[in-house]
Every structure is written in C-alpha cells, then in structure tokens.
Amino acid sequence: MSDLSVSVAGVAFRNPVIAASGTFGYGTEYSRVVDVPRLGGICSKGLTLEPKPGNAGQRLLETASGLINSIGLENPGIPHFIENELPTMLALGPVVIANLSGSTLETYVEGARLLDATAVPMIELNISCPNVKAGGMAWGLDCDAAATVTAAVRRATRKPLMVKLSPNAPHLVEVARAVVGAGADALSLVNTFQAFAVDIERGKPVFDNVTAGLAGPAIKPIALRMVRDVALGVPECDPDRDPELGGTKPFVPIVGLGGIASWRDAVEFVMAGATAVQVGTSTFANPKAMEKIVDGIAAFMDRKGYRRVSDMRAIALG
C-alpha cells in the first residue's frame, strides 16, 4: 500500500486532501454523511476578530461548471470559535487549520495572537479580504500590502503560517515571493476569481455587492496553471528543496485548490508542484467527493508504483 501522508510546513497530514475554508463548516456539519476522520485536514470558515453577519441579498448562484458566492465571511468571531467550535474540530481527527481573515492590520494581528494561544496546528492567512484603510483593495492584490500583513501576522504567532493567495492579483508570482519573504511557511492557491452576474428580469446585478467569487470546475485549468507558475517562479517553492526529496534549503510547500472535483484533478495539482490539495465546491454537489478523492489517489499510486506522494510531486514541471 502506498503512503499518502504528507508534511506541510512541518505539520503531518494523514493524506493530502483538505476541506477548503468556507465549504465544510467546522467539520461536524458533515459528520452524518462523511467519514470525517478519513480527511487529511479541515480549514475552518473564514474567521474575523469580531462576529460578522455576512452579506445581504442572494449569496449563491450556480453557473456552467461553477458556483458564484457572495457569503461575506459570516462567522461567530475568533473568541467564540476558540471557546465553542475549536475543541470539537480538534476532536474530529484531521488537522485543523484556522482561516484568519480581517479588515485592518490590527484585527489580523489580534486574531493571530488569540489563535496562537490555542492548540490549533496551523493558521491559513486569507489576504483576499479588503483593506479598509486602503480604499477597500484586497490585501493580496499588492505585493507591499501582502508582505505587510504577512509580516505582522508572522510576528504575532509561532504557528505554521500558510498564506492563501488571490488569483485576482495582477502579478501573482510576485505576490507569492513577497509573502514568502515576509515569513510565510506555506502557500495555498487559489482563492475565488472575481465574477459578475446579471438578473435579467430586474436588469440589475444578482448580488448586492455587485461582484462575487467564482469557484468550481470551471476555474481548475487556470488554478492549475497558477500553481505551476508559483512552483516554477518562487525559489523557495522549488520541489528540489523538499526535505522528503533530500533538499536542504528552506522549502515552502504549495497547497493547490480551485475546481478539484476528482482524484485525477488532485493528482494533476500534485504533479504541477502541490504538496497537498484543498477541495471545496465539489463537496456541495457530492458530500463524499473528498473520500472518493482519497481512495482514487491511493489506487492510482498503487497502480503506478508510487510509494509516497512526493514520488509524483512536480513531475509535470519538467
């Protein structure tokens, strides 16, 4: 039997399949239909320092091979999460990753400080949030802003820090380099693509916030290309640095996501340089999608003779 275990920034996962933030709740919501302990990890819903009610109006719209969402980071706030949701999440078995969001540098830092005092194994820093002090532009669209928030959160926590990149950044590889330079231990990419939809009966935008995030199978080929770009363009993400492959220089692993619906999709991301993957939208259509992906990866590795996930990692990069 092949060994599906992987290590991301020093955190051991039983397999490379992780539930993406905002798509799996806190794990317990799916426990009646999903064998949750079989998953490698679970990313929490995006967490902010203060509770947020989320966006008004319509929040979801199905598209051809995709889903547009405008949820608005609805969450109970980090203190409530730490006291109420986190203990249950930790007891489920998979690695728990706290997705940290914010609107100002101060709220990011205070949120990181609170999470640092818990047993959560890893923090995923969401830099797709609007920087309210910079006119609402997302932190992750600009190299300097991305580096600033990453460095501030890095100083506030000793936890392994994974930074989640936005595909809407004009220069994604440069942003990736900036956050790695500012202290990111791992990268996850990509978040949703900015999209727009029209209600033709009303002649108005579908969403109250006008634009919203596109996810699902439609974005997979672009997300896959972006993972490849970062794997090739950020020296610290070079698979040759991976300790599992004998590397000795500092290594920053990539967690790939964006439209993964099958084990074949997951294997593509690994072969393009990802150490692990996150699965989101597909869970809505098929709650057991992640279990099937775990089984499919294992069967593929056995058939091809790959003993470890790292044996096939980045082989498509040439």
BELFEN-V260963 format. One record per backbone hydrogen bond with DSSP energy under -1.0 kcal/mol. CO is the residue of the C=O (numbers start at 1). NH is the residue of the N-H. If there is no record, write none. Layout:
# BELFEN-V260963
((CO & NH) (CO & NH))
This chain:
# BELFEN-V260963
((6 & 13) (8 & 11) (11 & 8) (13 & 6) (16 & 277) (17 & 40) (17 & 41) (18 & 279) (19 & 43) (20 & 23) (24 & 27) (27 & 30) (28 & 31) (30 & 33) (30 & 34) (34 & 36) (35 & 38) (36 & 39) (40 & 95) (41 & 19) (42 & 97) (47 & 101) (48 & 78) (52 & 75) (59 & 70) (61 & 68) (63 & 66) (65 & 218) (66 & 63) (67 & 215) (68 & 61) (69 & 213) (71 & 55) (75 & 52) (77 & 81) (78 & 82) (79 & 83) (80 & 84) (81 & 86) (85 & 89) (86 & 90) (87 & 91) (89 & 92) (95 & 42) (97 & 44) (98 & 124) (99 & 47) (100 & 126) (103 & 132) (104 & 108) (105 & 109) (106 & 110) (107 & 111) (108 & 112) (109 & 113) (110 & 114) (111 & 115) (112 & 116) (115 & 118) (122 & 98) (123 & 162) (124 & 100) (125 & 164) (127 & 140) (129 & 139) (130 & 132) (131 & 134) (131 & 136) (137 & 131) (138 & 141) (142 & 146) (143 & 147) (144 & 148) (145 & 149) (146 & 150) (147 & 151) (148 & 152) (149 & 153) (150 & 154) (151 & 155) (160 & 123) (161 & 185) (161 & 186) (162 & 125) (163 & 188) (164 & 127) (165 & 191) (166 & 169) (171 & 175) (172 & 176) (173 & 177) (174 & 178) (175 & 179) (176 & 180) (177 & 181) (178 & 182) (179 & 184) (180 & 183) (186 & 163) (187 & 255) (188 & 165) (189 & 257) (193 & 214) (195 & 212) (197 & 206) (199 & 203) (199 & 204) (204 & 199) (207 & 210) (209 & 211) (212 & 195) (213 & 69) (214 & 193) (215 & 67) (216 & 219) (217 & 220) (219 & 223) (220 & 224) (221 & 225) (222 & 226) (223 & 227) (224 & 228) (225 & 229) (226 & 230) (227 & 231) (228 & 232) (229 & 233) (230 & 234) (234 & 237) (235 & 238) (236 & 252) (238 & 241) (239 & 242) (242 & 245) (242 & 247) (243 & 246) (253 & 187) (254 & 275) (254 & 276) (255 & 189) (256 & 278) (262 & 266) (263 & 267) (264 & 268) (265 & 269) (266 & 270) (267 & 271) (268 & 272) (269 & 274) (270 & 273) (270 & 314) (271 & 316) (276 & 256) (277 & 18) (279 & 20) (280 & 283) (281 & 284) (282 & 286) (286 & 289) (288 & 292) (289 & 293) (290 & 294) (291 & 295) (292 & 296) (293 & 297) (294 & 298) (295 & 299) (296 & 300) (297 & 301) (298 & 302) (299 & 303) (300 & 304) (301 & 305) (301 & 306) (307 & 3) (308 & 311) (309 & 312) (312 & 315) (314 & 317))
